[in-house]
């Protein structure tokens, strides 16, 4: 069904006018977030598929980001290898949807790791420089390093339970080694600080659509995996404290690293690591409020970071550089683009009114109920998020325009429309908060 939907989508892009299709998609998708009602009696569960509230949110996020990623790469779609590009995004979308919906642990692991392959092809095929090969290998071997121990853990649970359905799994053997080999693959995928170095390299060399899908959805696979395996992790609260404090320390370090970045794309990538550290912290607390807040944060951060990477690509197409010192004074050249930079830098620092603010309120509330002593560290982490976002916005939009710029073409309607499609769910979804409860 999803493959046929996307086939018709791309066929209409080729056959009809691009602007008409974009506008029609906009008007068809606007009422969705307000008219849908997803209560508990509508959930469908069987031996193959499992859909609940959190799965539904991840499905919406995947479809939204994949479509916007394709809209942002029309220059690649209409090139000679455009069909291969569309096929890879169809494949990523199919793998993501089946990974979020499956109730079989081995099938979940297969789809979880298979999403790496089309992402590698996108980075290696349409990346910017020759370093894209090195960054692809970084991502491949980091993921491979965590996936094989997890496969051993899945075989162990299968032998113990004679089943791989999530609802029937339990364990009578609880050891730190089992906990370590099962959670490490998810921590690499998110990624957690100290196993994060593949992410800035992959983001810097990936095309804009690859960065959008990587930051928007693929990083959220790790958090979703921790949520699905919480039936096992909840017995390791003493061991989880180590990952919680490590995530807090990693979030502080990544925030400080954002302040010294001169590459704008690398700055946005390190800000993703800082936000994901709070998601890891909330998921390992295992309270109802922390789970709600972590999924709010994953949803809002997926859309916000996707748009930040897209906005950076608009700047990069006009300036030809990623340096934060050369991209200056855009408010006097592109006031509409500067407005979108202001909105999404504000949303990334969780300024009201946005879904990011509500997610951080839920996260801070759950963290305070778990341990009040780390409240001041979380406050400092939120303060640093505001600092590096203001740093990025003020450097980019204010100041004197660089003398290297002789000509810049203006923004297109399609580019502003993609920014609005990112803005809409972040700004208005707090009116539909029962999606997260």
C-alpha positions as CSV (number, residue, x, y, z in Angstrom):
1,X,0.0,0.0,0.0
2,X,2.7,2.5,1.0
3,X,4.8,1.5,-2.1
4,X,1.9,2.1,-4.4
5,X,1.2,5.4,-2.7
6,X,4.7,6.7,-3.2
7,X,4.7,5.4,-6.8
8,X,1.7,7.5,-7.5
9,X,3.2,10.4,-5.7
10,X,6.3,10.4,-7.9
11,X,4.3,9.7,-11.0
12,X,2.2,12.7,-10.3
13,X,5.4,14.8,-9.8
14,X,6.6,13.8,-13.3
15,X,3.2,14.1,-15.0
16,X,1.7,17.2,-13.3
17,X,3.0,20.6,-12.5
18,X,5.3,20.5,-9.4
19,X,3.7,23.5,-7.7
20,X,0.2,22.2,-8.1
21,X,1.2,18.9,-6.5
22,X,3.0,20.5,-3.6
23,X,0.0,22.8,-2.9
24,X,-2.5,19.9,-3.2
25,X,-0.4,17.8,-0.8
26,X,-0.4,20.8,1.7
27,X,-4.2,21.2,1.7
28,X,-4.7,17.4,2.0
29,X,-2.3,17.1,4.9
30,X,-3.4,20.1,7.0
31,X,-6.6,18.7,8.5
32,X,-4.9,15.4,9.4
33,X,-3.4,16.3,12.7
34,X,-6.7,17.7,14.0
35,X,-9.2,15.2,12.6
36,X,-7.5,12.0,13.5
37,X,-8.5,10.3,16.8
38,X,-6.4,7.4,17.9
39,X,-7.8,5.9,21.0
40,X,-6.9,2.6,22.7
41,X,-9.9,0.6,21.4
42,X,-8.8,1.2,17.8
43,X,-5.4,-0.5,18.2
44,X,-4.8,-3.6,16.1
45,X,-2.5,-6.3,17.4
46,X,-1.7,-9.7,16.0
47,X,1.3,-12.0,15.6
48,X,2.8,-9.9,12.8
49,X,1.9,-6.3,13.3
50,X,1.6,-4.1,16.5
51,X,0.3,-0.6,16.4
52,X,0.0,1.6,19.5
53,X,0.2,5.3,20.1
54,X,3.9,5.6,19.9
55,X,4.1,3.5,16.8
56,X,1.5,5.7,15.2
57,X,3.6,8.8,16.0
58,X,6.7,7.2,14.5
59,X,4.7,6.3,11.3
60,X,3.5,9.9,10.9
61,X,7.0,11.2,11.4
62,X,8.5,8.8,8.9
63,X,5.9,9.6,6.2
64,X,6.2,13.3,6.8
65,X,10.0,13.5,6.7
66,X,10.4,11.1,3.7
67,X,8.0,13.2,1.6
68,X,9.7,16.5,2.6
69,X,13.1,15.0,1.9
70,X,12.0,14.1,-1.6
71,X,10.5,17.6,-2.1
72,X,13.8,19.1,-1.2
73,X,15.8,17.2,-3.9
74,X,14.1,17.9,-7.2
75,X,17.5,18.6,-8.8
76,X,18.5,15.0,-8.0
77,X,15.1,13.5,-9.0
78,X,15.2,15.0,-12.5
79,X,18.8,14.0,-13.1
80,X,20.0,10.8,-14.8
81,X,20.0,8.8,-11.6
82,X,16.8,10.2,-10.3
83,X,15.0,6.8,-10.5
84,X,17.6,5.2,-8.3
85,X,17.3,8.0,-5.8
86,X,13.5,7.6,-5.6
87,X,13.9,3.8,-5.3
88,X,16.3,4.2,-2.3
89,X,13.9,6.6,-0.5
90,X,11.0,4.2,-1.2
91,X,13.1,1.4,0.3
92,X,14.0,3.5,3.4
93,X,10.3,4.3,3.9
94,X,9.3,0.7,3.6
95,X,12.0,-0.5,6.0
96,X,11.1,2.2,8.5
97,X,7.3,1.5,8.4
98,X,7.8,-2.2,8.8
99,X,10.3,-1.7,11.6
100,X,7.9,0.4,13.6
101,X,4.9,-1.9,13.0
102,X,6.4,-5.3,13.5
103,X,5.8,-7.3,16.7
104,X,8.5,-9.9,16.0
105,X,11.9,-9.2,17.5
106,X,14.0,-10.8,14.8
107,X,12.1,-9.0,12.1
108,X,12.5,-5.8,14.0
109,X,16.2,-6.3,14.2
110,X,16.4,-7.1,10.5
111,X,14.5,-3.9,9.5
112,X,16.4,-1.9,12.1
113,X,19.8,-2.8,10.5
114,X,18.6,-2.9,6.9
115,X,17.8,0.8,7.0
116,X,21.5,1.4,7.0
117,X,22.1,0.1,3.5
118,X,20.0,2.6,1.5
119,X,21.3,5.4,3.7
120,X,24.9,4.4,2.8
121,X,24.1,4.4,-0.9
122,X,22.5,7.9,-0.6
123,X,25.6,9.3,1.2
124,X,28.1,7.6,-1.1
125,X,26.2,8.4,-4.3
126,X,25.1,12.0,-3.8
127,X,27.4,13.2,-1.0
128,X,29.4,16.4,-1.4
129,X,33.1,15.4,-1.3
130,X,35.4,12.4,-1.5
131,X,35.3,12.2,2.4
132,X,31.8,10.8,2.0
133,X,33.3,7.3,1.6
134,X,35.1,7.6,4.9
135,X,32.0,8.9,6.7
136,X,30.0,6.0,5.2
137,X,32.4,3.5,6.5
138,X,32.4,5.1,9.9
139,X,28.6,4.8,10.1
140,X,28.7,1.2,8.8
141,X,31.3,-0.1,11.2
142,X,29.9,1.7,14.2
143,X,26.4,0.2,13.5
144,X,27.9,-3.2,12.8
145,X,29.9,-3.1,16.1
146,X,26.6,-2.9,18.1
147,X,24.4,-5.1,15.9
148,X,26.1,-8.4,16.2
149,X,26.0,-8.6,20.1
150,X,22.3,-7.7,19.9
151,X,21.7,-10.6,17.5
152,X,23.2,-13.0,20.1
153,X,20.8,-11.5,22.7
154,X,17.8,-12.1,20.4
155,X,18.8,-15.7,19.9
156,X,19.2,-16.1,23.7
157,X,15.7,-14.8,24.3
158,X,14.3,-17.0,21.5
159,X,15.8,-20.1,23.1
160,X,14.4,-19.1,26.5
161,X,10.9,-18.3,25.4
162,X,10.4,-20.3,22.2
163,X,8.9,-17.2,20.7
164,X,10.0,-13.8,19.4
165,X,6.7,-11.9,19.8
166,X,7.3,-8.8,22.0
167,X,4.2,-9.5,24.1
168,X,5.4,-13.0,25.1
169,X,9.0,-12.3,25.9
170,X,10.5,-12.5,29.4
171,X,13.9,-13.5,30.8
172,X,14.8,-15.5,33.9
173,X,18.5,-14.6,33.5
174,X,19.5,-11.0,34.3
175,X,23.2,-10.1,34.0
176,X,25.0,-7.0,33.2
177,X,26.5,-8.5,30.0
178,X,23.1,-9.3,28.6
179,X,22.0,-5.7,29.3
180,X,25.1,-4.3,27.8
181,X,25.0,-6.2,24.5
182,X,21.3,-5.6,24.0
183,X,21.3,-1.8,24.7
184,X,24.6,-0.9,23.0
185,X,23.2,-1.1,19.5
186,X,20.4,1.4,20.3
187,X,22.8,3.8,22.1
188,X,25.1,3.8,19.0
189,X,22.1,4.4,16.7
190,X,20.7,7.4,18.7
191,X,23.8,8.2,19.2
192,X,25.0,8.6,22.7
193,X,28.1,10.7,23.3
194,X,31.4,8.7,23.2
195,X,30.0,6.5,20.3
196,X,28.8,9.5,18.4
197,X,31.7,10.3,16.0
198,X,30.0,8.7,13.0
199,X,27.1,11.2,13.1
200,X,28.8,14.5,12.4
201,X,30.9,12.9,9.6
202,X,27.8,11.4,8.0
203,X,25.8,14.6,8.3
204,X,28.6,16.8,6.9
205,X,29.0,14.7,3.8
206,X,25.4,13.6,3.2
207,X,23.1,15.5,0.7
208,X,20.3,17.5,2.1
209,X,17.7,14.7,1.8
210,X,20.1,12.3,3.5
211,X,20.7,14.6,6.4
212,X,16.9,15.2,6.7
213,X,16.0,11.5,6.8
214,X,19.0,10.7,9.1
215,X,18.3,13.4,11.7
216,X,14.5,13.2,11.3
217,X,13.8,9.5,11.6
218,X,16.8,7.2,11.6
219,X,18.2,8.5,14.9
220,X,14.8,7.8,16.5
221,X,15.1,4.1,15.8
222,X,17.4,3.8,18.8
223,X,14.9,5.4,21.1
224,X,12.0,3.3,19.8
225,X,14.1,0.2,20.3
226,X,14.8,1.0,23.9
227,X,11.1,1.6,24.4
228,X,10.2,-1.8,22.9
229,X,12.9,-3.6,24.9
230,X,11.9,-1.9,28.2
231,X,10.3,-5.2,29.4
232,X,13.9,-6.4,29.9
233,X,15.7,-3.1,30.7
234,X,13.4,-2.3,33.6
235,X,15.1,-4.9,35.7
236,X,18.4,-3.1,35.4
237,X,17.7,0.2,37.1
238,X,21.0,0.1,38.9
239,X,22.9,-0.5,35.7
240,X,20.8,2.2,33.9
241,X,22.0,4.8,36.3
242,X,25.4,4.6,34.6
243,X,24.0,5.3,31.1
244,X,21.9,8.1,32.6
245,X,24.8,10.0,34.1
246,X,26.9,9.3,31.0
247,X,24.2,10.8,28.8
248,X,24.0,13.9,31.0
249,X,27.8,14.4,30.8
250,X,27.7,13.7,27.1
251,X,24.9,16.2,26.6
252,X,27.0,18.9,28.3
253,X,30.1,18.1,26.3
254,X,28.3,18.1,23.0
255,X,26.6,21.5,23.9
256,X,30.1,22.9,24.6
257,X,31.3,21.5,21.3
258,X,28.5,23.3,19.5
259,X,29.9,26.6,20.8
260,X,33.3,26.1,19.1
261,X,32.0,24.8,15.8
262,X,32.8,26.9,12.7
263,X,31.0,24.4,10.3
264,X,27.3,25.1,10.5
265,X,26.2,21.6,9.5
266,X,28.5,20.1,12.2
267,X,26.9,22.5,14.7
268,X,23.4,21.2,13.9
269,X,24.6,17.6,14.1
270,X,26.2,18.1,17.6
271,X,23.0,19.8,18.7
272,X,21.1,16.6,17.8
273,X,23.5,14.6,20.0
274,X,22.7,17.0,22.9
275,X,19.0,16.6,22.5
276,X,19.2,12.8,22.1
277,X,21.1,12.6,25.4
278,X,18.0,13.9,27.1
279,X,15.9,11.3,25.3
280,X,18.2,8.5,26.5
281,X,17.9,9.9,30.0
282,X,14.1,10.0,30.0
283,X,13.7,6.5,28.4
284,X,15.9,4.8,31.0
285,X,13.9,6.3,33.9
286,X,10.9,4.1,32.7
287,X,8.1,6.3,34.1
288,X,5.0,7.1,32.1
289,X,5.7,10.8,32.1
290,X,9.3,10.3,30.8
291,X,8.1,8.0,28.0
292,X,5.6,10.6,26.9
293,X,8.2,13.3,27.1
294,X,10.8,11.3,25.2
295,X,8.5,10.6,22.3
296,X,7.4,14.2,22.2
297,X,11.1,15.2,22.1
298,X,11.8,12.6,19.3
299,X,8.9,13.8,17.2
300,X,9.6,17.5,17.7
301,X,13.4,17.2,17.3
302,X,12.9,15.1,14.1
303,X,11.0,17.8,12.4
304,X,13.0,20.7,13.8
305,X,16.4,19.3,13.0
306,X,15.2,18.2,9.5
307,X,14.2,21.8,8.7
308,X,17.5,23.2,10.1
309,X,19.5,21.0,7.8
310,X,17.2,22.1,4.9
311,X,17.7,25.7,5.8
312,X,21.4,25.3,5.9
313,X,21.3,23.7,2.5
314,X,19.5,26.8,1.2
315,X,22.3,28.9,2.5
316,X,25.0,26.5,1.2
317,X,23.5,26.6,-2.3
318,X,23.8,30.4,-2.4
319,X,27.2,30.9,-0.6
320,X,29.1,27.7,-1.5
321,X,30.6,27.5,2.0
322,X,29.7,25.9,5.4
323,X,31.8,28.3,7.4
324,X,29.8,30.3,10.0
325,X,32.2,33.2,9.6
326,X,31.6,33.6,5.9
327,X,27.8,33.2,6.0
328,X,26.8,36.5,7.6
329,X,24.3,39.3,7.0
330,X,21.6,37.2,5.4
331,X,18.9,39.3,7.0
332,X,19.6,42.2,4.6
333,X,19.6,39.8,1.6
334,X,17.0,37.2,2.4
335,X,14.6,38.5,5.1
336,X,12.1,35.7,4.5
337,X,14.8,33.1,4.9
338,X,16.0,34.8,8.1
339,X,12.5,34.6,9.5
340,X,12.5,30.8,9.1
341,X,16.0,30.7,10.7
342,X,14.7,32.7,13.6
343,X,11.6,30.4,14.1
344,X,13.5,27.1,13.9
345,X,16.4,28.3,16.0
346,X,13.8,29.4,18.6
347,X,12.1,26.0,18.4
348,X,15.4,24.2,18.7
349,X,16.0,26.0,22.0
350,X,12.4,25.1,23.1
351,X,10.9,28.5,23.0
352,X,7.1,28.8,23.2
353,X,4.8,28.1,21.5
354,X,6.2,24.9,20.1
355,X,6.0,21.2,20.7
356,X,9.7,21.3,21.8
357,X,8.7,23.3,24.9
358,X,6.1,20.8,26.0
359,X,8.5,17.9,25.5
360,X,11.1,19.5,27.7
361,X,8.5,20.3,30.3
362,X,7.5,16.6,30.4
363,X,11.2,15.6,30.5
364,X,12.2,17.9,33.2
365,X,9.2,17.0,35.3
366,X,10.0,13.3,35.0
367,X,13.7,13.9,35.8
368,X,12.9,15.9,38.9
369,X,10.6,13.1,40.2
370,X,13.5,10.6,39.6
371,X,16.3,12.6,41.1
372,X,16.0,16.3,42.1
373,X,19.8,16.7,42.5
374,X,20.4,16.7,38.7
375,X,17.8,19.4,38.1
376,X,20.4,22.1,38.0
377,X,22.5,20.2,35.5
378,X,19.4,19.9,33.2
379,X,18.8,23.6,33.6
380,X,22.3,24.3,32.5
381,X,21.9,21.9,29.6
382,X,18.8,23.8,28.5
383,X,20.6,27.1,28.9
384,X,23.5,25.9,26.7
385,X,20.9,24.9,24.0
386,X,19.7,28.5,24.0
387,X,23.3,29.8,23.8
388,X,24.4,27.8,20.7
389,X,21.1,28.4,18.9
390,X,21.5,32.2,19.5
391,X,25.1,31.9,18.5
392,X,24.1,30.3,15.2
393,X,21.3,32.7,14.4
394,X,23.1,35.9,15.2
395,X,26.2,34.9,13.2
396,X,24.2,33.9,10.2
397,X,21.6,36.6,10.0
398,X,23.3,39.7,11.5
399,X,26.5,41.4,10.7
400,X,28.0,42.6,7.5
401,X,27.6,40.6,4.3
402,X,30.8,38.9,3.1
403,X,32.6,40.5,0.2
404,X,32.9,37.1,-1.4
405,X,29.2,37.2,-2.4
406,X,28.7,38.8,-5.8
407,X,25.3,37.2,-6.7
408,X,22.6,35.2,-4.8
409,X,19.5,34.0,-6.4
410,X,16.3,34.5,-4.5
411,X,14.2,32.0,-2.6
412,X,11.7,29.9,-4.5
413,X,8.1,29.2,-3.6
414,X,8.9,25.4,-3.2
415,X,11.6,26.2,-0.6
416,X,9.4,28.4,1.5
417,X,6.6,25.8,1.2
418,X,8.9,23.1,2.6
419,X,9.8,25.3,5.5
420,X,6.1,25.9,6.3
421,X,5.4,22.1,6.1
422,X,8.1,21.7,8.8
423,X,6.7,24.6,10.8
424,X,3.1,23.5,10.8
425,X,3.2,20.4,13.0
426,X,5.6,21.9,15.5
427,X,3.5,25.0,16.0
428,X,0.0,23.5,16.0
429,X,0.5,20.0,17.4
430,X,0.3,21.2,21.0
431,X,-3.5,21.6,20.2
432,X,-3.7,17.9,19.7
433,X,-1.7,16.6,22.7
434,X,-3.9,13.6,23.2
435,X,-1.8,12.0,20.4
436,X,1.0,11.6,22.9
437,X,-1.1,10.3,25.8
